[in-house]
Amino acid sequence: MLDLAYETPKPKVISGATGDWELVIGLEVHAQVATAAKLFSGASTQFGAEPNSNVAFVDAGMPGMLPVINEGCVAQAVRTGLGLNAQINLWSAFDRKNYFYPDLPQGYQISQLYHPIVGEGEILVDMGPGVARKVRIERIHLEQDAGKSIHDMDPTMSFVDLNRTGVALMEIVSRPDIRGPEEAAAYVLKLRQILRYLGTCDGNMQNGNLRADVNVSVCRPGQYEKYQATQDFSHLGTRCELKNMNSMRFIQMAIDYEARRQIAILEDGGSITQETRLYDPDKNETRSMRSKEEAHDYRYFPDPDLLPLEIEQAWVDDIKASLPELPDAKKARFVADFGLSEYDAAVLTAEAENAFYFDAVAQGRDGKISANWVINELFGRLKKDDKGIEDSPVTPAQLGGIVDLIASGDISGKIAKDLFEIVYTEGGDPAEIVATRGMKQVTDTGAIESAVNDIIAANPAQVEKAQQNPKLAGWFVGQVMKATGGKANPAMVNDLVMQKLGL
């Protein structure tokens, strides 16, 4: 973790007709576990398969079919908990959450209400240089996903695809520690980043592999501090849940709308009904979906087909030993070892693949120069071509080779950009390209001095102007670089021009 004196962000304040209001937000993030098979069956989790082709008998709720726990899903949940500095519960149990839905064939969902596999943890959410919010994790539990109802294939009928039914989800529940829309989006982004580093969820929000239920309430200034002191939730106001949010931008827009909706009701003398609401991005509004259920509405009881889950500490320790370097630690190392700014380190560690790439380029080289080439040249070009780092035509070894040639003085910065373009479009070894195409920088003092003398001799009027205004000496540097095909060492050219002009 970065050794910085972090400042806590101020809560989002909305001014109403009767005074100021503050937002209080908690999130329940559903992350699809990255495994090849489902939580209680061997059916595939492949996305995009033909409808109802990845369905085992137990997923379809066939009579007499018994669930069998997938050890890989359990390991991924433990791995996630460890990555969030959370308590791992060596004893946990599964419950049945009973409710009817057309794409839930069993008529219940197997979940963990009372005894989750992961207990309390935390995430440090960066809100800018030196500003962060520590968000507490209340729990992580394993549960089954439901299927998918399709309503747009026929005007009179709905269809059901059970491919997602039984896919393992981790429900990651935060405390109500988030105080604004931007923080909520930043929290989901940071959580997604950690999950991707750990390899426990691919974080693909478009495919529904990561989605958030957002709980929003409003209170008067000072009430949140009373909640912190007493842990009495009544100080926070009645919350409403915004269901299945799968976009950072929509999360922010929905929270802002919902907070203002609640404030308007309260200031008009009304009260907030605890309920589940849906966000309509086209209309930028939330609308009621159903009243918010309590635990007793689902008639939870221990699943009779599954024994309690008992795991050994030694197994947990083995998983912990295999954890990768996580984003905060990697960011701190980039700042400490390579002298990067916190901003550049954050850019390079935003995605695990980007961080691995930079690490390979920077090893044994100047970190700041390496970061400049990765961020500005490579990332810039990839963005222009709508490519990710995994599709980069330039390998870390090739980009490192370009940095080496700059460091050795064999090429200038301008030549390096031309060389990068060749490597990007044609491939090849940078050193061999420089040698075979005559791109090596001219560092011979005699040759450069001769070119400087020729330019000065041919432009007496410009010499007189430069001697009166030294800023104009740059014109001579440009002319010499042009005359040498950009191969002359720019620093040597500048020194000789200033010397010859008597400046």
C-alpha positions as CSV (number, residue, x, y, z in Angstrom):
1,M,0.0,0.0,0.0
2,L,1.3,3.5,-0.8
3,D,2.9,5.2,2.2
4,L,0.9,8.4,1.9
5,A,-1.2,10.5,4.2
6,Y,-4.5,9.8,2.6
7,E,-7.3,12.4,3.0
8,T,-10.9,11.1,3.3
9,P,-13.2,12.5,0.6
10,K,-16.0,14.8,1.7
11,P,-19.5,13.4,1.5
12,K,-21.7,14.4,-1.5
13,V,-24.0,17.2,-0.3
14,I,-27.2,18.1,-2.2
15,S,-28.9,21.3,-1.3
16,G,-32.7,20.9,-0.9
17,A,-35.4,23.5,-0.2
18,T,-35.2,22.9,3.5
19,G,-31.5,22.5,3.9
20,D,-28.6,20.2,3.0
21,W,-28.7,16.4,2.6
22,E,-25.9,13.8,2.5
23,L,-25.9,10.5,0.6
24,V,-25.2,7.1,2.1
25,I,-24.5,4.2,-0.2
26,G,-23.8,0.5,0.2
27,L,-23.3,-2.0,-2.6
28,E,-23.9,-5.7,-3.2
29,V,-21.8,-6.7,-6.1
30,H,-22.5,-10.0,-7.8
31,A,-19.3,-11.3,-9.4
32,Q,-19.4,-14.5,-11.6
33,V,-16.8,-16.9,-10.4
34,A,-14.2,-17.7,-13.1
35,T,-14.5,-21.5,-13.3
36,A,-15.1,-23.8,-16.2
37,A,-18.0,-25.6,-14.4
38,K,-21.0,-24.4,-12.4
39,L,-21.3,-24.3,-8.6
40,F,-23.2,-27.6,-8.1
41,S,-22.8,-29.3,-11.4
42,G,-20.3,-30.1,-14.1
43,A,-22.2,-28.1,-16.8
44,S,-20.1,-25.5,-18.7
45,T,-20.1,-21.8,-17.9
46,Q,-19.2,-20.9,-21.5
47,F,-20.7,-17.6,-22.5
48,G,-22.6,-17.3,-25.8
49,A,-23.4,-21.0,-26.2
50,E,-26.7,-22.1,-27.8
51,P,-29.6,-21.5,-25.4
52,N,-30.2,-24.3,-22.9
53,S,-27.1,-26.2,-24.1
54,N,-25.1,-25.8,-20.9
55,V,-27.7,-27.3,-18.5
56,A,-27.2,-30.3,-16.2
57,F,-30.2,-32.1,-14.7
58,V,-29.6,-30.5,-11.3
59,D,-29.5,-27.0,-12.9
60,A,-32.9,-27.8,-14.5
61,G,-34.4,-28.7,-11.2
62,M,-35.1,-32.3,-12.2
63,P,-36.6,-34.5,-9.3
64,G,-34.0,-36.4,-7.3
65,M,-31.0,-34.6,-8.6
66,L,-28.5,-33.6,-5.8
67,P,-26.0,-30.7,-5.9
68,V,-22.3,-31.5,-5.6
69,I,-20.1,-28.6,-4.5
70,N,-17.4,-27.5,-7.0
71,E,-14.1,-27.2,-5.1
72,G,-12.8,-24.7,-7.7
73,C,-15.6,-22.2,-6.9
74,V,-14.8,-22.5,-3.2
75,A,-11.1,-21.9,-3.9
76,Q,-11.9,-18.8,-5.9
77,A,-14.1,-17.4,-3.1
78,V,-11.3,-17.9,-0.6
79,R,-8.8,-16.3,-3.0
80,T,-11.1,-13.3,-3.4
81,G,-11.5,-13.0,0.4
82,L,-7.7,-13.1,0.9
83,G,-7.3,-10.4,-1.8
84,L,-9.6,-8.2,0.1
85,N,-7.9,-8.7,3.5
86,A,-11.0,-10.5,4.7
87,Q,-11.6,-13.1,7.3
88,I,-11.9,-16.6,5.8
89,N,-14.4,-18.8,7.7
90,L,-13.2,-22.4,7.9
91,W,-16.8,-23.4,8.6
92,S,-19.7,-22.2,6.4
93,A,-23.1,-23.5,5.3
94,F,-25.6,-23.2,2.5
95,D,-29.2,-22.1,2.8
96,R,-32.2,-22.3,0.5
97,K,-33.7,-18.9,-0.5
98,N,-37.2,-19.6,-1.7
99,Y,-38.8,-17.6,-4.3
100,F,-40.6,-18.2,-7.7
101,Y,-39.2,-16.9,-10.9
102,P,-39.6,-18.5,-14.4
103,D,-35.9,-18.9,-14.9
104,L,-35.2,-20.5,-11.5
105,P,-36.3,-24.1,-12.1
106,Q,-35.8,-25.3,-8.6
107,G,-38.0,-22.7,-7.1
108,Y,-35.2,-21.7,-4.7
109,Q,-31.7,-20.4,-4.8
110,I,-28.9,-22.0,-2.9
111,S,-27.1,-19.3,-1.1
112,Q,-25.3,-18.5,2.2
113,L,-27.3,-16.1,4.5
114,Y,-26.2,-17.1,8.0
115,H,-22.8,-18.5,7.6
116,P,-20.9,-17.1,4.6
117,I,-17.5,-18.4,3.5
118,V,-15.8,-14.9,3.8
119,G,-16.3,-12.4,6.6
120,E,-15.2,-8.8,7.1
121,G,-12.6,-7.2,4.8
122,E,-11.8,-3.8,3.3
123,I,-10.9,-2.0,0.0
124,L,-9.0,1.2,-0.3
125,V,-10.7,3.2,-3.1
126,D,-8.5,5.9,-4.7
127,M,-10.3,9.1,-5.4
128,G,-7.3,11.0,-6.7
129,P,-3.7,11.7,-5.6
130,G,-3.6,11.6,-1.8
131,V,-7.4,11.1,-1.5
132,A,-9.0,7.7,-0.7
133,R,-11.9,6.1,1.0
134,K,-11.6,2.9,3.0
135,V,-14.7,0.8,2.3
136,R,-15.4,-2.0,4.7
137,I,-16.6,-5.4,3.3
138,E,-19.2,-7.0,5.4
139,R,-19.2,-10.5,3.8
140,I,-18.8,-12.5,0.7
141,H,-21.0,-15.5,0.1
142,L,-21.4,-18.0,-2.6
143,E,-24.7,-18.6,-4.4
144,Q,-26.2,-19.8,-7.7
145,D,-27.1,-17.5,-10.5
146,A,-30.6,-17.7,-12.1
147,G,-31.3,-18.1,-15.8
148,K,-32.3,-15.5,-18.3
149,S,-35.8,-14.5,-19.5
150,I,-36.0,-13.3,-23.0
151,H,-39.0,-11.0,-23.9
152,D,-38.1,-9.6,-27.3
153,M,-38.2,-12.7,-29.6
154,D,-42.0,-13.0,-29.9
155,P,-44.8,-10.5,-29.3
156,T,-46.9,-12.9,-27.3
157,M,-44.4,-15.2,-25.5
158,S,-41.3,-15.0,-23.4
159,F,-38.5,-17.5,-23.6
160,V,-36.2,-18.9,-21.0
161,D,-32.4,-19.7,-21.4
162,L,-31.1,-21.7,-18.5
163,N,-27.4,-21.6,-19.5
164,R,-26.6,-19.2,-16.6
165,T,-28.7,-21.2,-14.1
166,G,-26.4,-22.6,-11.4
167,V,-23.3,-20.5,-12.4
168,A,-21.4,-19.6,-9.3
169,L,-21.7,-16.0,-8.0
170,M,-19.8,-14.3,-5.2
171,E,-22.0,-11.7,-3.6
172,I,-19.7,-9.1,-2.2
173,V,-21.5,-6.9,0.3
174,S,-20.1,-3.6,1.5
175,R,-20.9,-1.5,4.6
176,P,-22.7,1.8,3.9
177,D,-19.3,3.6,3.8
178,I,-19.7,5.2,0.3
179,R,-20.8,8.9,0.3
180,G,-21.3,9.8,-3.3
181,P,-22.0,8.7,-6.9
182,E,-18.3,9.1,-8.0
183,E,-17.1,7.0,-5.0
184,A,-19.6,4.3,-5.8
185,A,-18.3,4.0,-9.3
186,A,-14.7,4.1,-8.1
187,Y,-15.5,1.4,-5.6
188,V,-16.9,-0.9,-8.3
189,L,-13.9,-0.1,-10.6
190,K,-11.4,-0.9,-7.8
191,L,-13.2,-4.1,-6.9
192,R,-13.3,-5.2,-10.5
193,Q,-9.5,-4.4,-10.8
194,I,-8.7,-6.6,-7.8
195,L,-10.9,-9.5,-9.0
196,R,-9.2,-9.4,-12.4
197,Y,-5.7,-9.4,-10.8
198,L,-6.7,-12.3,-8.7
199,G,-8.2,-14.1,-11.7
200,T,-11.4,-14.9,-9.8
201,C,-13.8,-13.0,-12.1
202,D,-13.2,-11.5,-15.5
203,G,-15.2,-8.4,-14.6
204,N,-17.1,-8.3,-17.9
205,M,-20.0,-6.1,-17.1
206,Q,-21.5,-6.3,-20.7
207,N,-21.9,-10.0,-20.3
208,G,-23.4,-9.6,-16.8
209,N,-20.4,-11.2,-15.2
210,L,-20.1,-8.3,-12.8
211,R,-23.2,-6.3,-11.7
212,A,-24.1,-4.3,-8.7
213,D,-27.2,-3.7,-6.6
214,V,-26.9,-0.2,-5.1
215,N,-28.5,0.8,-1.8
216,V,-29.2,4.5,-1.6
217,S,-30.5,6.6,1.3
218,V,-30.2,10.3,2.3
219,C,-29.8,11.9,5.7
220,R,-29.1,15.3,7.2
221,P,-25.5,16.4,7.9
222,G,-24.3,14.9,11.2
223,Q,-26.5,11.8,11.1
224,Y,-23.8,9.6,9.5
225,E,-21.4,10.4,12.3
226,K,-24.2,9.3,14.8
227,Y,-24.5,6.0,12.9
228,Q,-20.7,5.5,13.1
229,A,-20.8,6.1,16.8
230,T,-23.8,3.8,17.5
231,Q,-24.0,1.5,14.5
232,D,-27.7,2.4,14.6
233,F,-28.9,2.3,11.0
234,S,-32.0,4.4,11.7
235,H,-29.7,7.5,11.5
236,L,-29.1,6.8,7.8
237,G,-32.7,7.0,6.6
238,T,-34.7,4.4,4.7
239,R,-32.8,2.9,1.8
240,C,-33.9,1.9,-1.7
241,E,-32.1,-0.7,-3.8
242,L,-31.2,-0.1,-7.4
243,K,-31.1,-3.5,-9.0
244,N,-28.6,-5.0,-11.5
245,M,-26.5,-2.0,-12.5
246,N,-23.8,-2.9,-15.0
247,S,-22.3,0.4,-16.0
248,M,-20.1,2.8,-14.0
249,R,-21.7,5.8,-15.7
250,F,-25.2,4.5,-15.1
251,I,-24.4,3.8,-11.4
252,Q,-23.5,7.4,-11.0
253,M,-26.5,8.7,-12.8
254,A,-28.9,6.4,-11.0
255,I,-27.6,7.3,-7.6
256,D,-27.9,11.0,-8.3
257,Y,-31.5,10.7,-9.6
258,E,-32.6,8.4,-6.7
259,A,-31.1,10.7,-4.0
260,R,-32.9,13.7,-5.5
261,R,-36.1,11.7,-5.7
262,Q,-35.9,10.8,-2.0
263,I,-35.1,14.3,-1.0
264,A,-38.1,15.7,-2.9
265,I,-40.4,13.2,-1.1
266,L,-39.0,13.9,2.4
267,E,-39.1,17.7,1.9
268,D,-42.7,17.4,0.8
269,G,-43.5,15.7,4.1
270,G,-43.6,12.2,2.8
271,S,-41.7,9.1,3.8
272,I,-39.5,6.7,1.8
273,T,-40.8,3.2,1.2
274,Q,-38.0,0.6,1.3
275,E,-38.2,-1.1,-2.1
276,T,-36.3,-2.4,-5.1
277,R,-36.1,-0.1,-8.0
278,L,-34.9,-0.3,-11.6
279,Y,-33.0,2.4,-13.4
280,D,-34.1,3.5,-16.9
281,P,-31.0,5.1,-18.6
282,D,-33.1,6.3,-21.6
283,K,-35.3,8.4,-19.3
284,N,-32.7,8.8,-16.6
285,E,-35.1,7.8,-13.8
286,T,-35.7,5.0,-11.4
287,R,-39.0,3.2,-11.1
288,S,-40.5,0.8,-8.5
289,M,-39.9,-2.9,-9.2
290,R,-41.2,-4.5,-5.9
291,S,-41.3,-3.8,-2.2
292,K,-38.0,-4.8,-0.6
293,E,-38.2,-8.2,0.9
294,E,-36.8,-9.2,4.3
295,A,-35.0,-12.5,5.1
296,H,-38.2,-14.1,6.5
297,D,-40.0,-13.4,3.2
298,Y,-37.7,-15.9,1.5
299,R,-38.2,-18.6,4.2
300,Y,-34.5,-19.3,4.5
301,F,-33.5,-22.7,5.9
302,P,-30.4,-24.8,5.8
303,D,-30.1,-26.8,2.5
304,P,-30.8,-30.4,3.4
305,D,-28.9,-31.7,0.4
306,L,-25.6,-30.0,1.4
307,L,-23.4,-30.7,4.4
308,P,-21.7,-27.7,6.0
309,L,-18.6,-26.7,4.2
310,E,-15.4,-27.3,6.3
311,I,-12.0,-26.2,4.9
312,E,-8.6,-26.5,6.4
313,Q,-6.3,-23.6,7.4
314,A,-3.4,-25.2,5.5
315,W,-5.4,-25.2,2.3
316,V,-6.2,-21.5,2.9
317,D,-2.5,-20.8,3.5
318,D,-1.6,-22.5,0.2
319,I,-4.0,-20.3,-1.7
320,K,-2.6,-17.2,0.1
321,A,0.9,-18.1,-0.8
322,S,-0.1,-18.2,-4.5
323,L,-1.7,-14.7,-4.6
324,P,-0.3,-12.3,-7.1
325,E,1.0,-8.9,-6.3
326,L,-2.2,-6.8,-6.1
327,P,-2.8,-3.3,-7.5
328,D,-2.0,-1.3,-4.4
329,A,1.2,-3.1,-3.7
330,K,2.2,-3.0,-7.4
331,K,1.4,0.7,-7.6
332,A,3.5,1.4,-4.5
333,R,6.4,-0.6,-6.0
334,F,6.3,1.3,-9.2
335,V,6.5,4.6,-7.3
336,A,9.3,3.4,-5.0
337,D,11.4,1.4,-7.5
338,F,11.0,3.3,-10.7
339,G,10.4,6.8,-9.4
340,L,7.0,7.2,-11.1
341,S,4.4,9.7,-10.2
342,E,1.4,8.3,-8.4
343,Y,-0.7,9.2,-11.5
344,D,1.5,7.3,-13.9
345,A,1.7,4.3,-11.5
346,A,-2.1,4.3,-11.3
347,V,-2.4,4.4,-15.1
348,L,0.0,1.5,-15.5
349,T,-1.6,-0.7,-12.8
350,A,-5.3,0.0,-13.8
351,E,-5.3,-3.4,-15.7
352,A,-3.1,-6.3,-14.7
353,E,-2.0,-7.0,-18.3
354,N,-0.8,-3.4,-18.6
355,A,1.2,-3.6,-15.4
356,F,2.8,-6.9,-16.4
357,Y,3.8,-5.4,-19.8
358,F,5.4,-2.3,-18.2
359,D,7.2,-4.4,-15.6
360,A,8.8,-6.4,-18.4
361,V,9.9,-3.2,-20.2
362,A,11.2,-1.4,-17.2
363,Q,13.3,-4.2,-15.6
364,G,16.9,-3.0,-15.8
365,R,16.0,0.2,-17.5
366,D,15.1,3.8,-16.7
367,G,11.6,3.5,-15.2
368,K,10.4,7.0,-16.2
369,I,11.5,6.7,-19.8
370,S,10.0,3.2,-20.0
371,A,6.7,4.5,-18.5
372,N,6.7,7.4,-21.0
373,W,7.0,5.0,-23.9
374,V,4.4,2.6,-22.6
375,I,1.8,5.2,-21.7
376,N,2.2,7.8,-24.4
377,E,3.5,5.9,-27.4
378,L,2.2,2.4,-27.0
379,F,-1.1,3.0,-25.2
380,G,-1.8,6.0,-27.4
381,R,-1.3,4.0,-30.6
382,L,-3.3,1.0,-29.3
383,K,-6.2,3.3,-28.4
384,K,-6.1,4.8,-31.8
385,D,-6.3,1.3,-33.4
386,D,-9.0,0.2,-30.8
387,K,-6.7,-2.6,-29.5
388,G,-5.9,-3.9,-26.0
389,I,-2.5,-4.6,-24.7
390,E,-3.0,-8.3,-25.4
391,D,-3.2,-7.4,-29.1
392,S,-0.1,-5.2,-29.1
393,P,2.1,-5.8,-32.2
394,V,5.0,-4.6,-30.1
395,T,6.3,-7.0,-27.5
396,P,7.9,-5.8,-24.2
397,A,11.3,-7.0,-25.5
398,Q,10.9,-4.9,-28.6
399,L,9.9,-1.8,-26.7
400,G,12.6,-2.4,-24.2
401,G,15.0,-2.6,-27.2
402,I,14.0,0.9,-28.3
403,V,14.5,2.3,-24.8
404,D,18.0,0.7,-24.8
405,L,18.9,2.3,-28.1
406,I,17.8,5.7,-26.7
407,A,19.8,5.2,-23.5
408,S,23.0,4.2,-25.4
409,G,22.7,7.3,-27.6
410,D,22.4,5.2,-30.8
411,I,19.1,6.9,-31.7
412,S,17.5,10.2,-30.8
413,G,13.9,10.6,-29.5
414,K,12.8,11.6,-33.0
415,I,14.4,8.5,-34.6
416,A,13.0,6.4,-31.8
417,K,9.4,7.4,-32.8
418,D,10.2,6.5,-36.5
419,L,11.6,3.2,-35.3
420,F,8.6,2.5,-33.1
421,E,6.3,3.0,-36.1
422,I,8.4,0.5,-38.1
423,V,8.3,-2.1,-35.3
424,Y,4.6,-1.6,-34.8
425,T,3.7,-2.1,-38.4
426,E,6.4,-4.4,-39.7
427,G,7.9,-6.1,-36.6
428,G,11.5,-7.0,-36.3
429,D,14.4,-6.4,-33.9
430,P,14.9,-2.7,-33.2
431,A,18.7,-2.9,-33.1
432,E,18.8,-4.8,-36.5
433,I,16.4,-2.3,-38.0
434,V,18.6,0.7,-37.0
435,A,21.7,-1.0,-38.3
436,T,20.3,-2.2,-41.7
437,R,18.4,1.0,-42.4
438,G,21.1,3.4,-41.4
439,M,19.1,5.0,-38.7
440,K,21.9,5.3,-36.1
441,Q,22.3,8.8,-34.6
442,V,25.2,10.9,-35.8
443,T,27.5,11.7,-32.8
444,D,30.7,12.5,-34.7
445,T,31.5,16.0,-33.6
446,G,33.4,16.8,-36.8
447,A,30.4,15.9,-39.1
448,I,27.9,17.8,-36.9
449,E,30.2,20.9,-36.8
450,S,30.6,20.9,-40.5
451,A,26.8,20.9,-40.9
452,V,26.5,23.7,-38.4
453,N,29.1,25.8,-40.2
454,D,27.4,25.3,-43.6
455,I,24.0,26.5,-42.2
456,I,25.5,29.5,-40.5
457,A,27.5,30.5,-43.5
458,A,24.5,30.3,-45.8
459,N,22.3,32.5,-43.5
460,P,24.1,35.6,-42.4
461,A,20.9,37.7,-41.9
462,Q,19.5,35.0,-39.6
463,V,22.8,34.9,-37.7
464,E,22.5,38.7,-37.0
465,K,18.9,38.2,-35.8
466,A,19.8,35.3,-33.5
467,Q,22.6,37.2,-32.0
468,Q,20.2,40.0,-31.1
469,N,17.5,37.5,-29.9
470,P,19.0,34.2,-28.7
471,K,15.6,32.5,-28.8
472,L,16.0,32.4,-32.6
473,A,19.0,30.1,-32.3
474,G,16.5,27.2,-32.4
475,W,16.0,27.9,-36.1
476,F,19.6,26.8,-36.8
477,V,19.2,23.7,-34.7
478,G,16.2,22.7,-36.8
479,Q,18.0,23.4,-40.1
480,V,21.0,21.2,-39.0
481,M,18.7,18.4,-38.0
482,K,16.9,18.7,-41.3
483,A,20.2,18.6,-43.2
484,T,21.4,15.5,-41.3
485,G,18.1,13.7,-41.9
486,G,17.2,13.9,-38.2
487,K,20.2,11.7,-37.3
488,A,22.4,14.3,-35.6
489,N,22.5,14.2,-31.8
490,P,20.2,17.2,-30.8
491,A,22.1,18.1,-27.7
492,M,25.4,18.3,-29.6
493,V,23.8,20.3,-32.3
494,N,22.4,22.8,-29.8
495,D,25.7,23.2,-28.0
496,L,27.6,23.8,-31.3
497,V,25.1,26.3,-32.6
498,M,25.2,28.3,-29.4
499,Q,29.0,28.2,-29.5
500,K,29.3,29.2,-33.1
501,L,26.8,32.1,-32.7
502,G,28.7,33.3,-29.6
503,L,25.6,33.0,-27.4
